[in-house]
Amino acid sequence: MSEAIDCISLGELEACARKLLPQMAYDYYAGGANDEITLRENQAAYQRLALLPRVLVDVSVRHMSTTVLGEPVSMPILIAPTALPGLAHSEGEIATTRAAGAAKTLITLATLSTSSIEEAMAVATGPVWLQLYVFKDRKVSASVVKRAEAAGCKAIVLTVDVPVLANASATCAIDSPYRKICL
């Protein structure tokens, strides 16, 4: 897979992904649970967003830097947690963590990961948060939080909207040869 993908829109990026990824991996990322109602609602909400250009203003000095919960970032674009990134690229969140640091923005590592917290943090040059599902065994959750803290993660992003796992259309991806779940 080429490291450079020439796309200028999300639609183009999705088309490139469909061509480049194994079908199983593409289906895992592109699909939603059950009837995919939430997936369609998210896409519709994105379509309603509009950028409002400012005209006749001085643009000789400009920057997109801001802060997110006190964390300085170069732009108001963050990398959200994405489960099993190793399905899309052999370096998974290691490459994504490097890219976030190079872009001087923030990444949130996923609980369902293809690299350990420690492996991702070893290459981090920018702020890293960790997304956490609360496990039935609270000792497992506490252990993950302690590891994230020891590794240098700046925050925990608690996921509270998944009381049970959904029936995903690409459940088979979880049991694929790519499987290397590392909490």
C-alpha positions as a Markdown table, in Angstrom:
| # | Residue | x | y | z |
|---|---|---|---|---|
| 1 | Met | 0.0 | 0.0 | 0.0 |
| 2 | Ser | 1.3 | 3.5 | -0.9 |
| 3 | Glu | 1.9 | 5.7 | 2.1 |
| 4 | Ala | 0.4 | 8.7 | 0.2 |
| 5 | Ile | -3.2 | 8.7 | -0.8 |
| 6 | Asp | -4.2 | 11.6 | -3.1 |
| 7 | Cys | -7.7 | 12.5 | -1.9 |
| 8 | Ile | -9.3 | 15.9 | -1.3 |
| 9 | Ser | -12.6 | 14.9 | 0.2 |
| 10 | Leu | -14.0 | 12.3 | 2.5 |
| 11 | Gly | -15.9 | 10.7 | -0.4 |
| 12 | Glu | -12.7 | 10.3 | -2.3 |
| 13 | Leu | -11.0 | 8.9 | 0.7 |
| 14 | Glu | -13.7 | 6.3 | 1.2 |
| 15 | Ala | -13.5 | 5.3 | -2.5 |
| 16 | Cys | -9.7 | 4.9 | -2.1 |
| 17 | Ala | -10.2 | 2.8 | 1.0 |
| 18 | Arg | -12.7 | 0.6 | -0.9 |
| 19 | Lys | -10.0 | -0.1 | -3.5 |
| 20 | Leu | -7.0 | -0.5 | -1.2 |
| 21 | Leu | -8.3 | -2.4 | 1.8 |
| 22 | Pro | -9.2 | -6.1 | 1.9 |
| 23 | Gln | -13.1 | -6.4 | 1.7 |
| 24 | Met | -13.4 | -7.6 | 5.2 |
| 25 | Ala | -11.4 | -4.6 | 6.6 |
| 26 | Tyr | -13.4 | -2.1 | 4.5 |
| 27 | Asp | -16.7 | -3.6 | 5.6 |
| 28 | Tyr | -15.6 | -3.4 | 9.2 |
| 29 | Tyr | -14.8 | 0.3 | 9.0 |
| 30 | Ala | -17.6 | 1.4 | 6.6 |
| 31 | Gly | -20.4 | -0.5 | 8.2 |
| 32 | Gly | -22.6 | 0.0 | 11.2 |
| 33 | Ala | -24.5 | -2.1 | 13.6 |
| 34 | Asn | -27.9 | -3.6 | 13.0 |
| 35 | Asp | -29.9 | -1.5 | 10.6 |
| 36 | Glu | -27.1 | 1.2 | 10.4 |
| 37 | Ile | -29.5 | 3.9 | 11.5 |
| 38 | Thr | -26.9 | 5.7 | 13.5 |
| 39 | Leu | -24.4 | 5.5 | 10.6 |
| 40 | Arg | -26.9 | 7.2 | 8.3 |
| 41 | Glu | -27.8 | 9.8 | 10.9 |
| 42 | Asn | -24.1 | 10.6 | 11.4 |
| 43 | Gln | -23.6 | 11.0 | 7.7 |
| 44 | Ala | -26.7 | 13.3 | 7.4 |
| 45 | Ala | -25.4 | 15.4 | 10.3 |
| 46 | Tyr | -22.0 | 15.8 | 8.6 |
| 47 | Gln | -23.8 | 16.9 | 5.4 |
| 48 | Arg | -25.6 | 19.7 | 7.4 |
| 49 | Leu | -22.2 | 21.2 | 8.4 |
| 50 | Ala | -21.2 | 24.3 | 6.5 |
| 51 | Leu | -18.1 | 26.5 | 6.6 |
| 52 | Leu | -18.9 | 30.1 | 6.6 |
| 53 | Pro | -16.2 | 32.1 | 4.8 |
| 54 | Arg | -15.2 | 35.5 | 6.2 |
| 55 | Val | -14.5 | 37.9 | 3.4 |
| 56 | Leu | -12.8 | 41.3 | 3.2 |
| 57 | Val | -10.7 | 40.6 | 6.3 |
| 58 | Asp | -6.9 | 40.6 | 6.7 |
| 59 | Val | -5.5 | 37.1 | 6.1 |
| 60 | Ser | -1.8 | 38.0 | 6.1 |
| 61 | Val | -1.4 | 36.3 | 9.5 |
| 62 | Arg | -3.5 | 33.3 | 10.2 |
| 63 | His | -3.3 | 30.1 | 12.3 |
| 64 | Met | -5.6 | 27.3 | 13.2 |
| 65 | Ser | -4.0 | 26.5 | 16.6 |
| 66 | Thr | -6.3 | 26.2 | 19.6 |
| 67 | Thr | -6.6 | 24.2 | 22.8 |
| 68 | Val | -8.8 | 21.2 | 23.6 |
| 69 | Leu | -9.5 | 20.8 | 27.3 |
| 70 | Gly | -6.3 | 22.8 | 28.0 |
| 71 | Glu | -4.2 | 20.8 | 25.5 |
| 72 | Pro | -2.6 | 22.9 | 22.8 |
| 73 | Val | -3.0 | 21.6 | 19.2 |
| 74 | Ser | -2.1 | 23.0 | 15.9 |
| 75 | Met | -5.6 | 22.8 | 14.4 |
| 76 | Pro | -9.1 | 22.0 | 15.6 |
| 77 | Ile | -8.8 | 18.5 | 14.1 |
| 78 | Leu | -8.2 | 15.6 | 16.4 |
| 79 | Ile | -7.8 | 11.8 | 15.8 |
| 80 | Ala | -10.7 | 9.9 | 17.3 |
| 81 | Pro | -10.3 | 6.3 | 18.6 |
| 82 | Thr | -10.7 | 3.8 | 15.8 |
| 83 | Ala | -10.9 | 0.1 | 16.7 |
| 84 | Leu | -8.4 | -2.3 | 15.1 |
| 85 | Pro | -6.4 | 0.1 | 12.9 |
| 86 | Gly | -4.1 | -2.8 | 12.0 |
| 87 | Leu | -6.8 | -4.0 | 9.7 |
| 88 | Ala | -6.2 | -0.9 | 7.5 |
| 89 | His | -2.4 | -0.7 | 7.8 |
| 90 | Ser | 0.3 | -3.0 | 9.2 |
| 91 | Glu | 1.5 | -0.2 | 11.6 |
| 92 | Gly | -2.0 | 0.6 | 12.8 |
| 93 | Glu | -2.0 | 3.1 | 15.7 |
| 94 | Ile | 1.8 | 3.3 | 15.7 |
| 95 | Ala | 1.7 | 5.1 | 12.3 |
| 96 | Thr | -1.3 | 7.1 | 13.4 |
| 97 | Thr | 0.3 | 8.2 | 16.6 |
| 98 | Arg | 3.4 | 9.3 | 14.7 |
| 99 | Ala | 1.2 | 11.2 | 12.2 |
| 100 | Ala | -0.6 | 13.0 | 15.1 |
| 101 | Gly | 2.7 | 14.1 | 16.6 |
| 102 | Ala | 4.0 | 15.3 | 13.3 |
| 103 | Ala | 0.7 | 17.3 | 12.7 |
| 104 | Lys | 1.0 | 18.6 | 16.3 |
| 105 | Thr | -2.5 | 17.4 | 17.1 |
| 106 | Leu | -4.1 | 15.0 | 19.6 |
| 107 | Ile | -4.8 | 11.3 | 19.2 |
| 108 | Thr | -7.1 | 9.2 | 21.3 |
| 109 | Leu | -6.0 | 5.5 | 21.3 |
| 110 | Ala | -8.8 | 2.9 | 21.1 |
| 111 | Thr | -9.5 | 0.3 | 23.7 |
| 112 | Leu | -9.7 | -2.3 | 20.9 |
| 113 | Ser | -6.3 | -1.9 | 19.5 |
| 114 | Thr | -3.7 | -3.7 | 17.5 |
| 115 | Ser | -0.8 | -2.4 | 19.5 |
| 116 | Ser | -0.4 | -1.9 | 23.2 |
| 117 | Ile | -0.6 | 1.4 | 24.9 |
| 118 | Glu | 3.1 | 1.2 | 25.6 |
| 119 | Glu | 4.0 | 0.6 | 22.0 |
| 120 | Ala | 2.0 | 3.6 | 20.8 |
| 121 | Met | 3.3 | 5.8 | 23.5 |
| 122 | Ala | 6.9 | 4.8 | 22.6 |
| 123 | Val | 6.5 | 6.8 | 19.3 |
| 124 | Ala | 4.3 | 9.6 | 20.6 |
| 125 | Thr | 5.6 | 13.1 | 20.2 |
| 126 | Gly | 2.3 | 14.9 | 20.9 |
| 127 | Pro | -0.6 | 14.6 | 23.3 |
| 128 | Val | -2.2 | 11.1 | 23.6 |
| 129 | Trp | -5.5 | 10.2 | 25.3 |
| 130 | Leu | -6.9 | 6.7 | 25.8 |
| 131 | Gln | -10.5 | 5.7 | 25.1 |
| 132 | Leu | -11.8 | 3.3 | 27.7 |
| 133 | Tyr | -14.7 | 0.9 | 27.8 |
| 134 | Val | -15.6 | 0.1 | 31.4 |
| 135 | Phe | -15.2 | -3.7 | 31.7 |
| 136 | Lys | -17.4 | -5.9 | 33.8 |
| 137 | Asp | -14.3 | -6.8 | 35.8 |
| 138 | Arg | -13.5 | -3.3 | 37.2 |
| 139 | Lys | -10.0 | -4.5 | 38.0 |
| 140 | Val | -9.3 | -4.8 | 34.3 |
| 141 | Ser | -10.5 | -1.2 | 33.8 |
| 142 | Ala | -8.3 | 0.0 | 36.7 |
| 143 | Ser | -5.3 | -1.8 | 35.3 |
| 144 | Val | -5.8 | -0.3 | 31.8 |
| 145 | Val | -6.0 | 3.2 | 33.4 |
| 146 | Lys | -2.9 | 2.6 | 35.5 |
| 147 | Arg | -1.0 | 1.5 | 32.4 |
| 148 | Ala | -2.2 | 4.5 | 30.4 |
| 149 | Glu | -1.1 | 6.8 | 33.2 |
| 150 | Ala | 2.3 | 5.1 | 33.5 |
| 151 | Ala | 2.8 | 5.3 | 29.7 |
| 152 | Gly | 2.1 | 9.0 | 29.7 |
| 153 | Cys | -1.4 | 9.3 | 28.3 |
| 154 | Lys | -2.8 | 12.7 | 29.3 |
| 155 | Ala | -6.5 | 11.8 | 29.7 |
| 156 | Ile | -9.0 | 9.0 | 29.7 |
| 157 | Val | -12.0 | 9.3 | 27.3 |
| 158 | Leu | -14.7 | 7.2 | 28.9 |
| 159 | Thr | -17.1 | 5.5 | 26.5 |
| 160 | Val | -20.4 | 5.1 | 28.2 |
| 161 | Asp | -22.8 | 4.4 | 25.4 |
| 162 | Val | -22.1 | 0.7 | 24.8 |
| 163 | Pro | -23.9 | -1.3 | 27.5 |
| 164 | Val | -23.8 | -4.4 | 25.2 |
| 165 | Leu | -22.0 | -5.1 | 21.9 |
| 166 | Ala | -24.1 | -4.5 | 18.8 |
| 167 | Asn | -24.6 | -7.0 | 16.0 |
| 168 | Ala | -22.0 | -5.5 | 13.6 |
| 169 | Ser | -22.2 | -6.4 | 10.0 |
| 170 | Ala | -18.5 | -7.3 | 9.9 |
| 171 | Thr | -18.1 | -9.2 | 13.1 |
| 172 | Cys | -15.9 | -11.6 | 11.3 |
| 173 | Ala | -13.2 | -9.0 | 11.3 |
| 174 | Ile | -12.7 | -9.5 | 15.0 |
| 175 | Asp | -11.8 | -13.1 | 14.5 |
| 176 | Ser | -9.6 | -12.5 | 11.4 |
| 177 | Pro | -6.0 | -13.4 | 11.0 |
| 178 | Tyr | -5.2 | -9.7 | 11.8 |
| 179 | Arg | -6.4 | -10.2 | 15.3 |
| 180 | Lys | -4.0 | -8.9 | 17.9 |
| 181 | Ile | -6.1 | -7.1 | 20.5 |
| 182 | Cys | -3.8 | -5.4 | 22.9 |
| 183 | Leu | -5.2 | -3.5 | 25.9 |
